[in-house]
Structure formats: structure tokens, C-alpha cells
Amino acid sequence: MARLMNHTTPRVFIAATRQNDGKTTTSLGLIAALQQFYPRIGYIKPVGQRFVEIEEQKIDEDTVLMDSVFRLNCPLVDMSPIAVEPDFTRKYLQSSNNEALVKKIQKAFDRVAWEKDFVLCEGSGHAGVGSVFDLSNAQVAKILGAKAVIVTQGGIGKPIDEVALNQALFEKEGVEIIGVILNKVHGAKMDFITEFARRGLKRKGLELLGVIPHQSVLSSPTVELIRDELNAEMLNQTDGLHNLVVDVAVGAMGAHNAMSFFKAGVLLITPGDREDIILAACTSLDGQSGETMAGIVLTGNLRPSASVLKVIRAMPIPVLLSPEDSYQVASKVHDLTVKTRPGDTKKITLIRDLIAKNVDVKKILQLI
């Protein structure tokens, strides 16, 4: 006889219309907001695609974040039961062990929900992600017996079109969508988008549960994230790794013209042999008080001379050395997916405030 999963603990499934629409940001803020109603909250991300190795277990990055922020008192392996490694799909298509995976998710949920008042379940990408191994977000929400909230990007036409597409797959699995949260809406358009998105969603039988204003800080990477992504070497010791990169400048001009780019929050990318630009940047830092450039990436594995390295070691901002050329570095920084990390305390505080102010948590609880 099939074992029965816990169906009594209240739960909600957070899905999105695509990757990087703000699912994790929303989940993080929601757990904080829900704690006012339910003191003990569990969290599960049944299917994870970006993971880190912890004690030889592959654990989803978002799970590590939630655990470090909220101290959830639950084994990490249960909060992140299935890690989709590079050959996971191929192996599944050869052996299709669906029943084993479903049981794994159910058992993990039971352990996550143990002695908890509420469980927040986070999906991975849009409703169809995971279909190839018969665990789409819609199927996982059904397995968990959860109603879904869809997070999508701000706007009217495009997000509602994408919500409709996702809604079809959830409904096919018999999962009820209780509403939609619009994320990254530009401040000046808040009222207009709120009114018309609400109308558009209502026609689809969906509630608008929240509209979150765009905060550029949340999509700005730290120098540390860029260092990790580029696998770059640190040329100096500084506590500026948490500096936020607001803008990028490629130093390919004369030092005199480069000066105008040395502004607060700028990441300067320049070949390692452009010592004129490096020294000019250093000089500009001397006169700056308070807000300085975020950091410098020297490219092409061109290590500056000993005298310039000495200057770099005294600089207050991080200076990195990358083996790649300036174009490759600039492209990677531009395409970076900025994920909130456990050390981003300012971002985490901002996220909590944003969700508390802009999402109707009481409405979500009523609809569950």
C-alpha cells in the first residue's frame, strides 16, 4: 500500500513564469512575513538545479540561503531532495525511476513539515521545468498537494501571456493557482501596472497578490560574486568584496579620458598592462571620501610590474586578475545571474521589507 504523505500542514508552492523572475527573493521575503502568523516554518525546494557540495551532499543554493537566514532546524538533504546533475536527465530517460523520485520528495516533505506550522515549497523556473524527467513544477506541486502562487516580471501584456501559459499546465495537473505576484515593476509605473494587471488577471480568474517595485540593488552583483564567476585572482587584501557593482567601464582609452569613468559603484575592466589607467585609478581613489569605485578587474593574465603591484596592494578596493580578455570579462559580468547569498545582509533586509510592504500575505493565507 502506498504510504500517505502529510496533508494537514498548510503549504504553498511558489512558481515563476521563467528562471530569475524573483522566486527566491519572494520566497525569502514570504518566510519572514509568514513567521508573524506561523512561528515554525519549514522550507523545501524539491528539484534543484544550481547546487553546492556540503558534506558530500549536493544541496541547492537557495536552500543553503534559506537555512542560513532562518535557521530552519531541518536536515539540508530533506530541504533539497533532488539535485539535477548534468547527467541526471540522461540517466532518467534510460531507467525512468519516477516512483522512487516521487517517494523521495514525499518523504523529504514529511521530514521538513515535522513539528512545523507551515511549509513554503519553492519551484525551479516555469511550470514546465522538469517535465523531461516527469517532475515538472506543476507535477511537483500536485505531489505535494499544494496550491501555487506564480511570480512574474512587471508589465501587463507579456507577464499575463506567460502566466496563462503556466496556468494551463498547472490546471492540467489539477493544481489551483491562488494568484500572481508581479516583481521588478518600475516605480513610476506602479499604480498604472497594478490597476491593469489586476484587470487582466481577473479575466483569467486570478488574483493579483502583490506588486514589488524594482530595486536595482537586488540585481547588482558584489565584487565577490564576480571574482567567483571569473575564477579571478585577488591581487590585494581588502574588505571591499561586498562592494556592489552598479556600472561597468572598460578602460580602453587614454588614462586622461578614463578618469571620467572612475565613479562610485563602477567596476573598471582593463588589460593588466595598462599601468597608466591603473595608476590614474589609484590617484583618483586618494581624493575620494566615502563612495568609491567598486573594484578593478585586470584582464589577459597580464600581471603588472612589481612597482605597480605595490601600489595595488595599498588600494582600498579589490583588484582582481583574470586570464580572460576584456571583452570576455565584460560579457560575463553583463550576463551574470545575481543570486542573493547568505552574506548579503543588506539585500536580505531590503527583501524582507519589500515583501512585507507589497505582498498581501493575509490574502495568500485566506486562499490556502
C-alpha positions in Angstrom: 0.0 0.0 0.0 1.3 3.5 -0.9 2.3 5.4 2.2 0.3 8.6 2.9 2.1 11.9 2.9 1.3 14.6 5.5 -1.6 16.6 4.1 -2.5 18.6 7.2 0.3 21.1 7.5 -0.6 24.2 5.5 1.7 24.8 2.5 2.1 26.9 -0.6 4.1 26.3 -3.8 6.0 29.3 -5.3 6.4 29.0 -9.0 7.5 31.5 -11.7 7.0 32.2 -15.4 10.7 31.8 -16.1 14.0 31.5 -14.3 15.3 34.5 -12.5 11.9 36.2 -12.2 12.4 36.5 -8.4 11.1 33.3 -6.9 13.8 33.0 -4.3 13.5 36.7 -3.4 9.8 36.3 -3.0 10.2 33.0 -1.0 12.8 34.6 1.3 10.5 37.6 2.0 7.4 35.4 2.4 9.0 33.2 5.0 9.9 36.3 7.0 6.3 37.7 6.6 4.7 34.3 7.4 6.6 34.0 10.6 4.2 36.5 12.1 1.4 34.1 11.6 3.3 30.8 11.9 6.3 30.8 14.2 7.8 27.5 12.9 8.2 27.4 9.2 9.6 24.6 7.0 11.1 25.1 3.5 11.6 22.7 0.7 13.0 23.1 -2.9 12.2 19.6 -4.2 14.1 19.9 -7.5 17.3 22.0 -7.5 19.5 22.9 -10.5 22.2 25.1 -9.0 23.8 23.4 -6.1 26.8 23.4 -3.8 28.5 20.4 -2.2 28.0 20.2 1.6 29.4 17.1 3.4 29.4 15.2 0.1 25.7 16.0 -0.4 24.6 18.2 -3.3 22.4 20.9 -1.8 20.5 23.6 -3.8 22.0 27.1 -3.4 18.6 28.6 -2.5 18.2 26.0 0.3 21.6 27.0 1.8 20.5 30.6 1.7 17.1 30.0 3.4 18.7 27.8 6.1 21.4 30.3 6.9 19.0 33.2 7.1 16.2 31.5 9.0 17.9 28.6 10.9 15.2 26.2 9.9 16.1 23.2 12.1 15.8 20.7 9.3 18.3 18.5 7.5 19.6 20.2 4.3 19.1 17.0 2.3 15.4 17.0 3.1 15.0 20.6 2.0 16.8 19.8 -1.2 15.9 16.2 -2.0 16.6 16.1 -5.8 19.7 17.7 -7.4 19.6 17.7 -11.2 23.2 17.0 -12.0 24.5 17.2 -15.6 23.7 13.6 -16.5 20.5 13.3 -14.4 18.2 13.6 -17.3 20.0 11.1 -19.5 20.1 8.5 -16.7 16.4 9.1 -16.0 15.4 8.6 -19.7 17.3 5.3 -19.6 15.8 3.9 -16.4 12.7 6.2 -15.6 12.6 5.6 -11.9 9.7 8.0 -11.4 8.2 6.2 -8.4 11.4 6.4 -6.5 11.8 10.1 -7.1 8.2 10.8 -6.1 8.7 8.8 -2.8 11.9 10.7 -2.2 10.0 14.1 -2.5 7.1 12.9 -0.3 9.4 11.6 2.4 11.5 14.7 2.3 8.3 16.8 2.7 7.2 14.8 5.7 10.5 15.4 7.4 10.5 19.1 6.5 6.9 19.5 7.8 7.7 17.6 11.1 6.6 19.8 14.0 6.2 22.8 11.7 3.2 25.1 11.4 3.6 25.9 7.7 5.8 24.8 4.8 6.9 27.0 1.9 7.7 25.0 -1.3 9.9 26.6 -3.9 9.8 25.5 -7.6 12.5 25.8 -10.2 11.7 28.0 -13.2 8.4 27.9 -15.1 5.6 25.3 -14.8 7.2 23.0 -17.4 10.7 22.9 -16.0 11.5 19.2 -15.1 8.9 17.8 -17.5 11.7 15.8 -19.2 12.0 13.6 -16.1 8.3 13.7 -15.2 8.7 16.2 -12.4 7.6 19.5 -13.8 6.8 22.2 -11.3 3.1 21.5 -11.9 3.6 17.8 -11.2 5.7 18.5 -8.1 3.0 20.9 -6.7 0.5 18.2 -7.3 2.6 15.6 -5.5 2.9 18.0 -2.5 -0.8 18.7 -2.5 0.0 22.5 -2.7 -1.8 25.4 -4.2 0.5 27.7 -6.3 1.5 31.3 -6.4 3.1 32.5 -9.7 5.9 35.1 -9.6 6.4 37.0 -12.9 8.1 40.2 -14.1 6.4 43.5 -14.1 4.4 44.6 -17.0 0.9 43.9 -18.4 0.8 42.0 -21.7 3.9 39.9 -21.5 3.5 38.7 -17.9 -0.1 37.9 -18.3 0.5 35.9 -21.5 3.2 33.9 -19.7 1.0 33.4 -16.7 -1.7 32.0 -19.0 0.8 29.5 -20.4 1.8 28.4 -17.0 -1.7 28.3 -15.7 -2.7 25.8 -18.4 0.0 23.3 -17.2 -0.9 23.7 -13.5 -4.6 23.2 -14.3 -3.8 20.1 -16.4 -2.3 18.6 -13.2 -5.2 19.8 -11.1 -3.2 22.3 -9.2 -5.0 25.5 -8.2 -3.2 28.8 -8.7 -4.3 31.2 -6.0 -2.7 34.3 -7.5 0.1 36.2 -9.1 2.9 38.4 -7.7 4.5 40.9 -10.1 8.1 41.6 -9.5 10.6 44.2 -10.6 8.0 46.9 -11.5 9.5 50.4 -12.2 8.4 52.9 -9.5 6.8 55.4 -11.9 4.5 52.7 -13.4 3.4 51.0 -10.1 -0.1 52.4 -10.0 -0.8 52.0 -13.7 0.5 48.4 -13.9 -1.2 47.4 -10.7 -4.6 48.5 -12.0 -4.3 47.0 -15.5 -2.6 43.8 -14.4 -5.3 43.3 -11.8 -7.9 43.6 -14.5 -6.1 41.4 -17.0 -5.5 38.6 -14.3 -9.1 38.8 -13.2 -10.2 37.8 -16.7 -8.2 34.7 -16.2 -9.7 34.1 -12.8 -6.5 35.0 -11.0 -5.9 37.4 -8.0 -3.1 39.9 -8.0 -1.4 39.2 -4.7 1.4 41.8 -4.8 3.4 44.2 -6.9 7.1 44.6 -5.9 8.9 47.7 -7.1 12.2 47.2 -9.0 15.3 47.6 -6.8 18.5 47.9 -8.8 20.5 46.9 -5.7 19.0 43.4 -5.8 20.3 42.8 -9.4 23.7 44.4 -8.7 26.4 41.8 -8.2 29.0 42.1 -5.5 32.7 42.1 -6.4 32.9 38.7 -4.6 30.3 37.2 -6.9 32.3 38.5 -9.9 35.5 37.1 -8.5 34.0 33.7 -8.1 32.3 33.8 -11.6 35.6 34.8 -13.3 37.7 32.5 -11.1 40.0 35.5 -10.7 43.0 36.0 -8.5 42.9 38.7 -5.8 45.9 41.0 -6.1 45.3 42.8 -2.8 43.7 42.3 0.6 40.7 44.5 1.2 37.3 44.3 2.9 35.6 45.6 -0.3 34.5 42.2 -1.7 30.9 43.1 -0.7 31.0 46.3 -2.7 28.0 46.4 -5.1 28.8 46.9 -8.8 26.3 49.4 -10.2 28.0 50.0 -13.5 30.9 48.7 -15.6 33.5 50.7 -17.5 36.0 49.1 -20.0 39.3 51.1 -19.8 40.4 51.0 -23.4 41.1 54.8 -23.7 44.0 57.0 -22.6 44.3 57.4 -18.8 43.3 61.1 -19.0 39.9 60.1 -20.7 39.4 57.2 -18.4 39.3 59.5 -15.3 35.6 60.4 -16.0 34.6 56.7 -15.5 36.1 56.4 -12.0 32.7 56.9 -10.3 31.1 55.3 -7.2 30.0 51.7 -7.8 31.9 51.3 -11.1 33.8 48.1 -11.9 36.7 49.1 -14.1 37.8 46.4 -16.6 41.2 47.0 -18.2 44.1 45.0 -19.5 46.7 44.3 -16.9 49.4 46.1 -18.8 47.5 49.4 -18.9 49.6 50.7 -15.9 48.7 54.3 -16.8 45.0 53.6 -16.2 45.7 51.6 -13.0 47.8 54.4 -11.5 45.2 57.0 -12.6 42.5 55.0 -10.8 44.7 54.8 -7.7 45.2 58.6 -7.8 41.5 59.2 -8.1 40.8 57.0 -5.1 43.2 59.0 -2.9 41.0 62.1 -3.2 37.7 60.2 -2.8 36.0 60.1 0.6 33.0 57.8 1.2 31.7 56.3 -2.0 34.4 54.9 -4.2 34.7 52.6 -7.3 33.6 49.1 -6.6 36.7 47.4 -7.9 39.1 46.7 -10.8 39.5 43.6 -13.0 42.8 43.4 -14.8 42.5 41.1 -17.9 44.5 38.9 -20.2 46.5 37.4 -17.3 48.8 40.4 -17.7 50.4 40.9 -14.3 51.5 44.4 -13.6 55.2 45.2 -12.7 56.4 44.9 -9.2 56.2 48.7 -8.6 52.6 48.8 -9.7 51.7 45.7 -7.7 53.0 47.5 -4.7 50.6 50.4 -5.4 47.7 47.9 -6.0 48.3 46.2 -2.6 47.7 49.5 -0.9 44.4 50.2 -2.8 41.2 50.2 -0.7 39.2 48.5 -3.4 39.5 44.9 -4.6 41.8 44.4 -7.6 41.3 41.1 -9.5 43.4 39.4 -12.2 41.6 37.4 -14.8 43.0 35.1 -17.5 40.3 36.2 -20.0 40.4 39.2 -22.2 38.4 42.4 -21.6 35.6 41.5 -23.9 35.1 38.1 -22.3 35.2 39.6 -18.8 32.7 42.4 -19.7 30.4 39.8 -21.3 30.5 37.5 -18.3 29.8 40.4 -15.9 26.9 41.6 -18.1 25.3 38.1 -18.3 25.7 37.4 -14.6 22.7 35.9 -12.8 22.7 37.7 -9.5 21.5 35.4 -6.7 21.2 36.6 -3.1 23.8 35.0 -1.0 23.8 34.3 2.8 26.4 37.1 3.3 24.3 39.8 1.5 22.8 41.1 4.8 21.7 44.5 3.4 19.9 42.8 0.4 18.2 40.3 2.7 16.9 43.1 5.0 15.6 45.0 1.9 13.9 41.9 0.6 12.1 41.3 3.9 10.8 44.9 3.9 9.8 44.8 0.2 7.6 41.7 0.6 6.1 42.8 3.9 5.0 46.1 2.4 4.0 45.0 -1.1 2.5 41.4 -0.9 -0.9 40.6 0.7 0.2 37.8 2.9 -3.1 37.6 4.7 -4.8 37.1 1.4 -2.5 34.2 0.5 -3.3 32.6 3.8 -7.0 33.0 3.2 -6.8 31.5 -0.2 -4.8 28.5 1.0 
